[in-house]
């Protein structure tokens, strides 16, 4: 079986280039965005994948997309299919193309993931939000339970050291770091299948996490929850790791429902 982090490592060659040194390391959720599409590799599916990545905030305003050749290779489709999909995404106003030496396709500056997340929240029902939370808690809880049983304490300490850099980063980098740490933590479960499912769910929940973590205090609260899960994994306490995870998810879903109520 492949290792839990193999999909993230595979994407080192196709991850979009970022301007600042902090963003040279691939974001873990690129693994969820650029998994191969396979035989169903039609332009509409590529378009959907790219639109999802932008509207959910995993590709941010001004960020350069991989080249058409790199996208085609990672998604498992023909370059002409990627070209057709990019044309459609440009038609939606989400991507712009620049010519010249430093040209390429870039996420449009007015692509605001928070606006898309607010719209998605308005269109979602409370039942759907509760269901998303239940699914996320079940998968994440299974992962951290296995991590507490299988991971060496030194591995949890490495994840903790990543968290210690949080205060050095800006708001966007903090949000990405919290997503990355969650993926790294569940990867300690040593289950490739569960980790891939966690990556998919993290991509789905991440825009909502932006809404409930829109200031320093709220992001710090999310970071504190993750730190408590890391503590439990390091202490080899699976029950506490699951409990802390369930508390964290419940607070997020309750906060989303409160936001939804206030917006109506």
N, C-alpha and C positions, 0 to 999 in steps of 0.2 A: 504494500500500500504506500502511496506517496505521502511525504511528510505534510503536516498541517499547513506549513507556510510556503509550500512549493508554488502555489498560484501567485502569491505576492512576489516571490523571487523571480518568477518567470517574467513578470511585467517590468522589471528594471529597465529593459531595453525599449519599452514602448510607452513609459510614463511621460506625460506632458512635462516640458521644461518650465521651471518656475524661476522668477527673477531673483528671489532672495535665497541665501544659503540654507536657511531653515527648510526650504521646500525642495531641496535637491533629493531628499530621501522620498521614495514613492509613498504615496498615501495608501494605506491598506485597502481602502474601499475601491481603489482602481481595480482590484482583483474581482470585485463583484460586477463592475461596469463592463469589463473587457473580457469576460469569459467567452470562449468560442460559441458562435451561434450554430454552426454545423450545417446540415442539409437544408435547414429552413432559412438559410442566409439570404433573405430577400431584402431589398432596399428599405421597405417599410419597417422591418425588424431592427435594422441598423439605425434607422432614424429614431425609432422608439427608444433604443438603448441610449443614444446620444442625448435626446431630449430629456430622458429620465435623469441622466448624469448632471445635466445643467440645472434643471428645475429643482433637483434635490440638493444642489449646492456642492456636489462632489467635483465638479469642474466649475471654477469660480470666474467671475468677470475678469476679462483680460488674459485669462490663461490660454496658453497655446495648446491646441490639440496635437496628438501624434500625427505624423504624416499619413497620407492616404495609404501608402504601402504598408506602414506599420499597423494601421488600423485594420487593413484587409487581412494581414497575417495573424494578428491576435484574435480577430473575430471569426476567422476561418471563412472569409468570403472573397469574391473577386474585387480588385481595385475599382472596376467600373460600378460595382454595387455600392461601394463606399462613396464614390463620387456622386452618384445619384442621391444617396441619403443626405450627404452634406448640402447638396443643392436645396433639398426640401427643408433642412434645418435652417439654412440661410434665409429661405423664404419665410420662415416663422419669425425672423429677426433675432434669433438666439446666437447666431454665429456670423462673424464677418471674415472676409478674406483679404489679406494684404499681400501685395506683390513685392518683389525685390529680394535682396539677399537675406533679410530677416523676416521674410514673409511667411505665409501659411494661414491656417484657419485658427481663429481666436474666438473665445466666448465673448459675446457682445457686452459692452460696459453696462447696459441697462438690464441685463439678465439678473434679476433679484430673486434669489432662492427663498428669501423670507416671504416675499409677496406670493410666490407659488405655494409655499407651505401654508400660509394663511388661507388661501383659496381652497386648498385641499382639505384643511381643517373645517372650513365652513360647509363643504360638500359632504363631509363624513358624518356618519351617525355615531351616537354614543356607543351603541352596540358594536359597531365596527372598530372603534377605538379600544373598547374593552377586549375585543377579540384579538386585536393586534398585540395588546399588552400581555394577554394570556399566552399567545404563541411565543412572543419574545422571551417572557419569563421562563417558559417551559424549556426552550432550547438553551438559553443562557444558563439557566439553573443546572441543566444536565451537564453542560460544559464545565462550569466551575466546580461541580461536585466531582467530576472525574479529575479535574486539575488538582484539587485538594488531595486526591488519593494518589495521583501519578507523578505530579511535578516535584522536582527537587526544590527545597526551599530557596536555593541560590537562584533558581530561575524566576521565582516570584520576586526576589530582590532586584533582579535586572529590570523587571517591569516597573517596580516601585521607583527606581532611579529615573526612568522616563517621566514619571509623574512629577518628580521633584523639579523638573524644568518648566513646569506650567507657568509660573509667575514671570518667566523671562520672555514669554511669547505674547503676541497681540491676540485680539479676540478670535480672529479667524484661525490662527495657528493653534490656539487653545482648543477650539472646537474639533479640529482635525486630530490633535493629540489625544483627546478624550476618546474619539472613535478608534484611533489606532491602539490605544491601551486596552480598550475592551476586546478588540480582536486578538491582540497578543496574549491577553489573559486567558481567553477561552482556547487559544491554540495550545496552552499548557495541558489541555485535556488529552493531547496526543491522538485526537480523532480527526482525521482529515475531513470526513463527511460532515460531522457536526460543525467544524470550523467553517467550512464552505457555506453551510446553511446560516450560521451566525453572520457571516459576511453579507449574505443576501438580506437578512433581516435588519442588520445594522444600516445598510443602505436605505432601507425602507423607513426606518425610524429616525434616522439622522436629521432630516428636515424638521421633524417635530421637536427633536432635542434642541435645535436652534431656537425655536419659538419659546421654549420654556427655560432656555439658558441664555437669554438675550442681555444679561448684564453680569458684571463680575461676581456678585454674590451668588447668583443662581448657578453659574458655571462652577464656582467653588463648592457649592453644595453637591453638585453632580460628581465633582472630583473627590470629595470626601466619601461619598458612597462607594466609589470605585476603590478608594484606598482601603476601606473596611473589607471589601471583598478580597483584595490582595492580602490583607492581614490574615484572613481566614484560610486562604489557600496556602500561605506560607506556614501557618500553624497546623496545617493538615487537618482542618476542621471542615468537612464537607457540608454538614448541616448548617453551620453558621454562614458559609459561603453562599449557600442557596437562600437562606433567610435574608441576608443583606441584599442579594440580587432582587428578590421579590419585593422588598421594601422600596428599593430604588425604582423599580418599574412601576409599582403602584403609585408612587408620588408623581412620576412623569405623566401617567395617564390621568390622574386626578387633576393635575395642572392643565393638561390639554382640554379636559372637559370644562374646567373653569374658564379658560380662555374662550372656548367655543360659546359658552353661555353669555359671556360679556360682549361678544361680537354680534350676537343676535338681537 
